[in-house]
């Protein structure tokens, strides 16, 4: 029976074997060169930090053969099911040869088992060999693939590793089953092809995402992805900082003089404001422990930075010297003092990073909090934030479990109204965004306007897995009238090129009529990426100025700015040549405001939505302190192309279209509707 099966099968087997030999030869000839170019490119880009752009160029240069090889591997299982599975039984039934076999003392079970086993194993082996050579050849491209072509994306996942073998087994069994039911070879082949194609589409798009929750990876800052930290002196610190140690007054001194030497405006800053804030923070720490002392008196300050520090340090040591000599107890006043000095700068980009910790049960991709976003962020600004406060997004976790929905109005937080006489209560709003280890329950009084329901929920902060779509940096889609819509959640290191690729793919086979760039909730990132993205809409322009503080403000008017370095467009970036509308809100900050202000000043497009956050500065540089904590300080100030200040002011939209609770509840996006109207008027 095995010999008979081989006689019937050998022509088809020889054809597939020949095709595999040709494919393997072609990949064996080109694979080593591909790997060599990838290795050389990685070596070169690692020296200048340009690896993201190398990945883009390398993949774009080899995208056509990459897609061709991937499609071949995807098609092989279908062909095996079509030409090996479907005719396996139907050919015998149509010709009647099965009756001859059954009359030769061969049972039906043995006849079918031998044919299925022999041919089925051959089909799985053929698909496995095809996948093996393709996976080996495409390894460099898989490591540099653009979004949409990564290993776990539907197109590529089915063409790597053992997945094609599983598809081949399924296609073969499907073909045999359909053939036995239809009993006609050509209709069985056609039906097999249709059913297998449907499964290949439905499985990755509708079934696989629900089999297991997606897993995201987090990477610790280290020598591989951070060139260096600067110590708060003149040394460079390479790699990861050592574990933190208790903060002392010596560390506070180091931070104080680091601010004066490296912070924008440090040369002209009145240092007395920093020391006053630092001493004021010491008093509550004494009160908390019931240890307020008569010696806790602020010394007189003269304006001489070194003399004032000496007086401050003497008074501080005199007070804390009367406290119990416990390292942790001594560290709390020092930490409070240092934090107050940094806070006194009143700069969103100046911060002291310390005490960072993860929850014990943290897993890659987890987030901590209540699992919601509201129309106001953690740092709601009095005078600019407007009522009401309402939920805009439910990410998961406690908020999802409690049944909250977009559009739910938050009437009170822990008993406090978020707005009093129209003015926002920042502390109440900040309670919506607890950070670990904050674990206190948050009580919300809610109103659902669609039903008129009032109710109260208590949410306990915790870890949760957010919706994977909320974690995507770039989310493209095609809107009506061939308008390209791209939501950009942050200016990550390769964000600009990812946006350009997304627009290019949306325009494949059609003529785009405009671009809507959604920057709502974009907290910023790389100013260089914002500048590169602007370069797709204009050449030969200044997109911002980074200005040092002037040592003599009399010479520069009341701005206090000295020499300003312009940031210019990268004219090597191809122009898109498309009308642009940008969606903004109070969540658009930092590099997002760099982009928005340039669009407005340079008239590259129109802004729709609400005013931006007003939290923009130059990129902050890290300085390692003596307790192995990090002080982040911007050394220049950002000015828009028209040299206006954006920090604390924000960028006003050309068309003010705020979101309302009813809009959020109905899933209606009036700002996007207005953007589409503008593109077609």
N, C-alpha and C positions, 0 to 999 in steps of 0.2 A: 504493500500500500504506500509505503514511503517512496519507493522507486517510482510508482505511478504518479504520485503527487509531484515529485521532482520533474518528471518528464513533461507534465502539463504546465509546470511553473517556470521552467528554466529560461524560456525566452524573455518573460517579463523580468525575471531576476537579473539576467544579463544586461538588459536595457538599463535598469536602475543602477547596477554596479558600474556600468560604463559612465553614466552621468555623475555618480559620486566620485569616480576617479578624476574626471575632468574638473569638477568643482574643487576637489582636494588639491589638485595640481596648481590650479589658478591661485588658490589661497596660499599654498605653500610658497609660491614664487613671490607674491606681494606681501605676505605677512611679516617676514623679517625686516624688510625695508620700512614698513609702517611702524613696527615696534622701535626701530632705530631712530626714526624721526621723532617719535614721541619722547623717547629717552633723552635725546639731544635737546629737544625743546624744553623739557622739564628742568634739565640742568641749567640751561641759559636763563630761564625765567625766574628760577629760584634766587638768582643773584640780584635781580632788579625788582622783584616783587610783582612782576607782570604776568603771573601764571593764569589768572582768570581770562585775560585777553588771549593768551596762547591757547587755552582750551577752546575758546570760541573760534579762533582762526583754524586750528587743527581740525576741529570737527566740521566746520563749514567746508574746508578743502576736500574732505573725504566723505561728505554726507551722501553723495549719490551711490558710491559703491557700498557704503554702510547700509543704506536702505535696500539696495538690490540684494545683498547677501541675507539680510533679515527677512525679506519677502520670500526668498527661495526656501529658507528653513520653514517659514509659516505655510508655504504651499505644499511642501513635501508630504505631510500627513494627509492633507486633502487628496492628493493624487494617489497615495497608497490606498486610501479607503475607496476611492473612485474606481481605480483600475485593478486592484487586487481583491478588495473586499466584496464590492457589489457583484462582480461576475463569478465569484468563487462557487456559489451554489446555483445561481440562475443559469449559468452556461450549461451545467450538467442537466438541469431540469428542462431547458429548451431543447437540448440535443437528445435527451433520453439516455445518456450514457450512465446515469446513476443506476438505472435498472440493470445494466450489464454487470456493474460492480457488485450490486447486491446479490446477483445470482451466482457469484463466484465465492460463496461462503464468507463474504465480508459483511459484517453487521452494519446497520445504519449508524450506530453509536461510534464504532471504530472508524468508519469512513469519515464521518464529520469531525471526530476528534483529531485524526491525523491531519486532515486538510487545515483545520483551524490552527492547530499547534504549529505545524511546519510553516505555513504562510504567515501566521500572526507573528511568530518570533522573528521571521525575516523582515517583516514590516517595522517592528520595533527596533531591530538592529540597524536597518537602513536609516531610519530617522535619527537614531542615536549617533551614528557616524557623521551624518550631515551636521547635527547640532555640535558635535565635538570639534570639528574643524572650524565651523563658523564662530563658536565661542572663543576658541584660541585666537583666531584671526582678528576678531573685533574687540579683544580685551583693551587695547589702548583707546579705542573710540568709546567704549563703554565708560571708561574712567573720565573722559572729557565731554560726555554727551550733553547736549543742550536740553533744557526743560522740555518734557514731552517724549524724550528718547532715552531716558535713564533706564537702568535695569528693571526697576519695578513698574515702569509704565506699561500699559497694556500691549502696545505694539512689540516691544522688545522682550518682555517677560516670556511670551509664548515661543520665543525663538532662541532661548538660551538654556543650557544645562540639560536636565532630564525632562523638562516640560514637553519638548517636541516628541519624545518617546511616548509619553502618556497620551498626547494628542493622536499619535499614530495608532496606538492600541485602540483608542476610542473610535477613530475613523474606520479602522478595519472592522471592528465588531459592528459598528453602525451599518457599514456597507453590507456585511453578511446578513444582518437582521432584516434590513430593508429588502435585500434580494430575495430572501426566503418568503417574505410577505407579498412582494409584488410579483415575483416569478417571471419577470421580463427584464432582460439585461439593460437595455438603454433607459427605460423609465426608472429602473432601480439606481442607475448611475446618476441620473439627473436629480432624483429625490435625495440621494445620499449627499450630493454636493450642496443642495439647498439647506438640508438640515445641519450639516457640519459647519457651513458658513454662518448660519444663525447662531449656533452654539459658540463659535469663536468670537462673535460680536457681543452676545448677551453675557457670556461668562465673565470677561474682564470688566465690563462696564456696569453690570447690574448685580452680579453675584459675588465676585471675589472681594469687593470692598467690605462686604458684611461678614466674611468668614472669620477674620480676626481683626482687632483694632490696629490701625497703622501705628508703626513705631518710628519716632523721630530720634535723631542722635544729637547729643550735645557734646561740645568739645571744650575742654579746659584750656584757658590761655596758657601757652607754653612756648618753648623755643621754636616749635614748628610753625606757629602762626602769629607770634609777636616778636618783633625784632629785638626790642629792649625797653626796659623802663629806665627813666632817669632818676637817680637818687636826688634828694633835695639839696645835695651839694653839687660837686662837679663831676662825680663818678657816674659811670654807666652800670646798670645792673642787668645782666643777661639772664634770660629764662624766667622761671617761676620764682616769685618771692618766697622766702621762708615763712613758717607759721607765724601768726601774729603774737606779739607779746603785749603785756599791759602798757597802756598809754601813760606817759609821765609828763611832767612839766618841761623836761628837756625836749620831748617830742613836740610839745606845743610851741616851744621856742623855735624849733626847726621849721615847723609849718608857718609860723608868723613871718620869719625872714624869707622863707621860700615864696610866700605870697607877695611880699614887697619887691622881691627880685624878679619874679617870673610872671606875675599876673598882669593882664592888660591894665594899665593905669596904676600899677603898683608904685611907679616912680613918683606919681603926683598924689597918691592916696593919703588921706589924713589917717595915719595909723592909730590915732587915739580912738577912732570909732570902733576899730577891731578890738582893742584892749578893753574898752568899756563894755562891749558886748560879751567878751570872754569873762570878765569879772561878774557881770550881771547873771551869767549862766551858772556861776559857782554858788551863788546864794540859794537858789532853789534846791541844789543838791545838798547843801547843809540843812535846809529846812526839812527835806524828806527824811533825813536820818535823825531829826530832832536835835541837831548839833549846831544850831546857829550860834555864832560867837561874836563877842564885842569887837574882836580884832578884825572881823570881816568887813573892812572899810576900804573903799576904792582910793588908791593914792592919787595925789595931784599929778597931772600930766602936763608937760610943757610943749610938746610938739617935736621934741628931739627923739627920733625913733629908738635909738639905742638906750638913751637915758630913761625914756619912758618904759622900755621893756625891763630894764634893770629894776625900776621902782615897782612895776607890776609883779615881776617874779618874786621880789623880796616879800611883798604883801601876800602873795599867793602861798608861798612856802610857809610864811608865818602862820597863816590860817590852817592850812592842811597839816602842818606839823603838830597841831593840837589834836588831830584826829587819831584814832587807833591805827597803829602801824601795820595795816593789813594791805597787801598788794592790790587786791581787787577793790577794796574800799577806797584806796588812794587813786586807783585808775578811773573811777567814775567821775570825780570832779575834773580830772584832766581831760577825759573824753568829752564831757559837757562843754568845757572851755574851748577845746579845739573846734568842736562842731559849731559853736556860736561864732567863732572868728570867721569860719568859712561862710556861714549863713549871713553874716553881716555884709558880705560882698554883694548880696542880693543879685546873684548871677546864676541863672539856671544851669549853666555849664561848668560852674565851679562847685566841686563837691569833694567830700571826704569819704572814701570807700573803706569800710571796716566792718568787722563782725559778720561778713557774708556767710550764710549757712543755708543748707538745704534741709527740708524735712527728712526724717529718717527713712520714710517709705518712698522717697522720690524715685521715679523711673523716667527714663529718657522721654522728653516731650511733655511731661506733666507741667501743669501750671498750678499756682496756689492763689486762693482767694475765694470770692463769692461766686465767680463764674458769670459775671455780667459786665457790660459796659453801659454807661449812661451818656446822655448828651453833654455832660460836663466831665472833664477828667479829674485826676487826683489834685491838680494844682489849679482849681477854679479861682479866677481873678475877680475880686470885688470891682464893680463898676463896669465890667464887660460881660459877665455871665448873666443871662436873663432867665427868668422862670418860664415854664415849670421845669422841674427836674424829672426826666423819664428814662426808662430803659430803652436803649437802642439795639442792643445785641445780647442774646443769651448764649454764652459760650459752652455751658455745661455745668457740672458740679452742683453745688447747693441751689443755685438759682433755677437750674433746669428741673431738679427734683422737686422744688417747691411750686413748679408750674408757672413761673414768671414768663411773660411774653414781651416782645418789643411793643412799645407804646404804653406800658403800664406806668402811671404817674406815681412818683415817690413823694408822698405827702410829708413824711417825717422819717428821720434816721435816729434810732436810739432816743426817741422822744423829742428830738430837736428838729425844727423846721429847716429845710435846706435854704429857704429864702425868708428874710425878715424885712418887711417894708421894701421889697424889691431888691434887696442886697443879699448876695450869696453868703452862706455861712461855710467858709472853707473847711473848718474842722469836721462839720457834719458830712460834707461831700467826700472828704478824704476817707471817711470810715467805710465807704463803698469799695475801697481798694486796699484791703489789708495786705501786708507783706509779712512773710514768715520772719520771726516766730510769733507775730501777732495772731492770737487764737481766740480772742473774745468774740462772743456771738453778737451779731448785728441785727437789731429789730427794725423792720421796715413797715411803715403804714402805707398801703398802696391803694390806688384807684384805677379801675379799668373802665375807661370812658365809654367803651362800646356797650357795656352792660350796666354801668352805674354802680358796680360792686365795689365796696370798701372792705378791706381785710388787712390783717396783720400777719406777717411771717417773721420767723427768727431764723437767720442763716448763720451757720457755723463755718468759718473759713476752713478750707481743706484743699487737698490735692485733687485734681481732676484732669481728664484727658479732653482737651478742647476739640471742636470740630476741625478736622484736617484742613478744610477749605479756608478757615480763618488764619491758618499759619502760612499760607502761600504768599510769597513776596509779590509775584506778578500773576494777575488773574485776567486773561483776555477773553473777549467774546465779541461777536459781530452783531451789531444792532441794525435796526431797519435802515433802509436806504444806504447800505454799505458803509456805515459809520463804525470805525474801530474803537471799541471801548477797552481800556486797560486800567485795572485797579492796581496801584503800587502802594504796598503797605509800609515800605521803608527803603531808603537809599543804601541797600546792601552793596558790597564791593563790586558786583557785576550787574547792578540793577539796570543801568542805562542800556547796555547791550541786550539784556533780556527783554526790555521793552521794545527795542528796535526789532528783534527777532519776532516777537509776538505780533507786532504790527505787520511785518513782512508776510507772515504766515496767514494772517487774516485777509491780506490783500491778494493771496495767490488765486489766480483765475478770475479776478474781478478788479474793478477800479474803485478804490476807496474814495469817499467824499469828505472825510474829516476824521479827527481823532478826539475822543473824550478821555482825558487822563484824570482818573479819580484819585485824589490825594487826601481824601478825608480819613482822619485817623493816622496819617503818616507822621510818625514821630521824628523823622529825620534820618541821619546817618552820615554818609560820606559826602562832603561838599564837592569833591572831585566828580562823583557820580552825578550829582545834580547839574554840575557844569557840563558834563559830557552829554547828558540828556538834552539840555538846552541847545547844544551844538547841532542837534538834529533838526532844529527849527530856525536857526540863524547862524550866520558866519560873520566874523569880523566885529564882534560885539564884546563889550565888557559886561559880565553878568553880575559882578559884585566887587566890592573893595574890602580888603583886610587891612585895617588901619592900626598902627601902633599909637600909643598914647604920646602926646606931645609933652616934653618936659617943661614947656612954657606955653600955657594955654592962652596967653595974651596974643600969641602969634597965629592962633588958629580959630579965633572967634570963641563961641561958647561950646563947641563940640568937644574940645580937648583932644582932637585927633592930630597926629603927626603924619609921618610918611605913610601913604596908602599904597598897597600892592594890588593892582587890578587882577581879577580872575577873568581870563579871556576864553572865548569859545574855542573848541578844538576843531579847526576847520578841515581836518582830515575826515571827520564824521560826515557821511553823505546826508544831504538835506532831504527831509521827507516830502516837503512841498505840499503839505496838507493843512487845512484850517484846524485850529486847536482851541479846545475849550477845556479848562481845568476846574475840577470840583474841589472846593476847600471848605474847611470848618475849623473849629477851635482846637481840634486835635492835630492840625497841620503845624509842625514846629521844626525849628532848626534848619536842616538842609531843605526841608519841604518849603520853608519860607524863603530861603535863597532862591529856589526855583520859581515860586509864585511871584515874588517881587520882581524878578527879571522878566517873567512873562508879561506882567503889567507895565513895567517901565519901558520895556523895549517893544511893546505892542505886538507881541508874538501870538497873542490869542486873548481870550476873555476868561475872567474868573467868575465862577458861579458858586453860590453857597453862602457861607458866613465868614467873618473875619478870622484870620489865622491866630495862632496862640500868642505871638509876640514873645517868643523864647528862642532867639537866634543869636549865636555868637560864633567866634572862630572855633575850629576844632581844638578840643582840650587835650593837653599833654599830661601824661601821668608822671608823678614824682613819688618815689618810694621813701617813706619816712622811717625813722629809727625803730618804730614798733612793727615794721613790715606791713603797715597799711599804706594806702595809696591816696595821694592828693591830686585831684584833676583840676588843671588851671588853663583857661584860654589865654593866649598871649597877645591876641589882637582883637579888634572889634569889627563886626560885620556892618557894612553899609550897602544899601541897595544900589543898582546902577545909577540912579539919580542922586546918590549920596545921602539919601534920607535914612534915618535910623528906623529899624524894624523892631528891635528888641523892646519889649514892654508895650509896643504899639500894635504890632501885627500888620497884616496886609489886608486892606479892605477889598471885598469882591466888587466886580463891575456890576453884578446883578445879585442883590441880596435875596436869597431864597432859603430861609431857615426851615429845618425839619420840625414837624409838630408831632405830638403823641398820636394823633389820628393817622398821620402819614405812616409812622412806624408800625402802628397796629395793623394797618391795611397793606403793608408792604409796598407803599407808594413812594416813589422817589421823584419829588417835584423838581429838585435841582437837576437831575438827569433829564427830565422832560424839557426843562428850560434850555439845557445845553443842546439838545437835539433841535429845538426850535431855532436857536441861534445859528446852528450850522446850515439851516435850510431857509434862511431869510436873507 
